[in-house]
Amino acid sequence: MSVADCWESVRMGNPEPDDDGHHPVRARLLAPDEWRLARDARQAALRDSPGAFLPWRPPESSWTEDRWRESWRTGLWAVAEAGTRTAGLARLSMDGVDAYVESVWTDPGFRRQGVASTLVRRLIEGKRPARRGAVYVWVIMPNAAAFSLYESLGFVPTKVTQPLDGQDRVEEQLRFSGDRSRW
Ligand SMILES: CC(C)(COP(=O)(O)OP(=O)(O)OC[C@H]1O[C@@H](n2cnc3c(N)ncnc32)[C@H](O)[C@@H]1OP(=O)(O)O)[C@@H](O)C(=O)NCCC(=O)NCCS
């Protein structure tokens, strides 16, 4: 994946603040030089919703700049921004044949405004069309909001589940059907 592929941005409405001073939310793919943005948003997501994510090994809190930059070699990061505020974060991991949506998080102040949907759509659109393989997501259950989000985007349950190490919880896999009729 070329770095240039990462720089196309998608705008959700006018970037100028409205009459009430609210900035519209804008979703875009991040370039590796913006690794600090991904780091800070990921740390905010882990603080806000620890039960929704599995920290990586070693945990992101210990990652160096090089490790963050390396994460662009195996995937794409996207952020949603409202002015200078980060409204959400998501990643598409493309380490093997298949791709995995992961780290999807919307700041609580921006939920139910289409932020996560836009981020996931942006990532799937950012995947090279020639790339073979399916797009999956794992959801740590229970998470009705996430399940509903992915189903609204055309993901379908595969019925594949796996237990989480050392926890009495399971994660369930969904697969993108390719149906974009509700995009
Ligand atoms: C799940 C999460 C990412 C959704 O983000 P969001 O930006 O609010 O989602 P969207 O606004 O794009 O929602 C799109 C659709 O998903 C569904 N949805 C989202 N949140 C929902 C909720 N709390 N309850 C039920 N359905 C929900 C709805 O169908 C929604 O469409 P609608 O608002 O028109 O009804 C957000 O709640 C979050 O960050 N949760 C904590 C972290 C997390 O669970 N991440 C997912 C890990 S797999």
The ligand as an SDF file (V2000), in Angstrom:
LIG
                    3D

 48 50  0  0  0  0  0  0  0  0999 V2000
  -20.4100    0.9680   18.6810 C   0  0  0  0  0  0  0  0  0  0  0  0
  -19.9890    2.3930   18.3440 C   0  0  0  0  0  0  0  0  0  0  0  0
  -18.6290    2.3570   17.6320 C   0  0  0  0  0  0  0  0  0  0  0  0
  -21.0420    3.0180   17.4130 C   0  0  0  0  0  0  0  0  0  0  0  0
  -20.5620    4.2930   17.0200 O   0  0  0  0  0  0  0  0  0  0  0  0
  -21.5520    5.4330   16.4530 P   0  0  0  0  0  0  0  0  0  0  0  0
  -20.6880    6.4600   15.8050 O   0  0  0  0  0  0  0  0  0  0  0  0
  -22.4590    5.8850   17.5250 O   0  0  0  0  0  0  0  0  0  0  0  0
  -22.3800    4.6100   15.3680 O   0  0  0  0  0  0  0  0  0  0  0  0
  -23.2590    5.2190   14.1730 P   0  0  0  0  0  0  0  0  0  0  0  0
  -23.8080    6.5470   14.5600 O   0  0  0  0  0  0  0  0  0  0  0  0
  -22.4840    5.1440   12.9040 O   0  0  0  0  0  0  0  0  0  0  0  0
  -24.4640    4.1600   14.1630 O   0  0  0  0  0  0  0  0  0  0  0  0
  -24.8730    3.5050   12.9740 C   0  0  0  0  0  0  0  0  0  0  0  0
  -25.9580    2.5080   13.3310 C   0  0  0  0  0  0  0  0  0  0  0  0
  -25.4520    1.5330   14.2550 O   0  0  0  0  0  0  0  0  0  0  0  0
  -26.4900    1.1760   15.1880 C   0  0  0  0  0  0  0  0  0  0  0  0
  -26.1420    1.6310   16.5360 N   0  0  0  0  0  0  0  0  0  0  0  0
  -25.1160    2.4210   16.9100 C   0  0  0  0  0  0  0  0  0  0  0  0
  -25.1030    2.6030   18.2440 N   0  0  0  0  0  0  0  0  0  0  0  0
  -26.1670    1.9120   18.7300 C   0  0  0  0  0  0  0  0  0  0  0  0
  -26.6800    1.7050   20.0310 C   0  0  0  0  0  0  0  0  0  0  0  0
  -26.1210    2.2650   21.1190 N   0  0  0  0  0  0  0  0  0  0  0  0
  -27.7690    0.9190   20.1730 N   0  0  0  0  0  0  0  0  0  0  0  0
  -28.3550    0.3350   19.1050 C   0  0  0  0  0  0  0  0  0  0  0  0
  -27.9050    0.4990   17.8110 N   0  0  0  0  0  0  0  0  0  0  0  0
  -26.8250    1.2730   17.6480 C   0  0  0  0  0  0  0  0  0  0  0  0
  -27.7510    1.8970   14.7050 C   0  0  0  0  0  0  0  0  0  0  0  0
  -28.3500    1.0590   13.7360 O   0  0  0  0  0  0  0  0  0  0  0  0
  -27.1390    3.1190   14.0390 C   0  0  0  0  0  0  0  0  0  0  0  0
  -27.9970    3.7310   13.0970 O   0  0  0  0  0  0  0  0  0  0  0  0
  -29.1000    4.7980   13.6270 P   0  0  0  0  0  0  0  0  0  0  0  0
  -28.3930    5.7480   14.5600 O   0  0  0  0  0  0  0  0  0  0  0  0
  -29.5570    5.4580   12.3450 O   0  0  0  0  0  0  0  0  0  0  0  0
  -30.1570    3.9960   14.3210 O   0  0  0  0  0  0  0  0  0  0  0  0
  -19.9100    3.2880   19.6250 C   0  0  0  0  0  0  0  0  0  0  0  0
  -21.0790    3.0940   20.4090 O   0  0  0  0  0  0  0  0  0  0  0  0
  -18.6920    2.9860   20.4790 C   0  0  0  0  0  0  0  0  0  0  0  0
  -17.6250    3.5810   20.2720 O   0  0  0  0  0  0  0  0  0  0  0  0
  -18.8260    2.0490   21.4510 N   0  0  0  0  0  0  0  0  0  0  0  0
  -17.7240    1.6780   22.3320 C   0  0  0  0  0  0  0  0  0  0  0  0
  -16.6030    0.9590   21.5600 C   0  0  0  0  0  0  0  0  0  0  0  0
  -17.1190   -0.2200   20.7860 C   0  0  0  0  0  0  0  0  0  0  0  0
  -17.9850   -0.9820   21.2390 O   0  0  0  0  0  0  0  0  0  0  0  0
  -16.5230   -0.4140   19.5760 N   0  0  0  0  0  0  0  0  0  0  0  0
  -16.8470   -1.5390   18.7150 C   0  0  0  0  0  0  0  0  0  0  0  0
  -15.8540   -2.6340   18.8820 C   0  0  0  0  0  0  0  0  0  0  0  0
  -16.2270   -4.0360   17.8490 S   0  0  0  0  0  0  0  0  0  0  0  0
  1  2  1  0
  2  3  1  0
  2  4  1  0
  2 36  1  0
  4  5  1  0
  5  6  1  0
  6  7  2  0
  6  8  1  0
  6  9  1  0
  9 10  1  0
 10 11  2  0
 10 12  1  0
 10 13  1  0
 13 14  1  0
 14 15  1  0
 15 16  1  0
 15 30  1  0
 16 17  1  0
 17 18  1  0
 17 28  1  0
 18 19  1  0
 18 27  1  0
 19 20  2  0
 20 21  1  0
 21 22  1  0
 21 27  2  0
 22 23  1  0
 22 24  2  0
 24 25  1  0
 25 26  2  0
 26 27  1  0
 28 29  1  0
 28 30  1  0
 30 31  1  0
 31 32  1  0
 32 33  2  0
 32 34  1  0
 32 35  1  0
 36 37  1  0
 36 38  1  0
 38 39  2  0
 38 40  1  0
 40 41  1  0
 41 42  1  0
 42 43  1  0
 43 44  2  0
 43 45  1  0
 45 46  1  0
 46 47  1  0
 47 48  1  0
M  END
$$$$
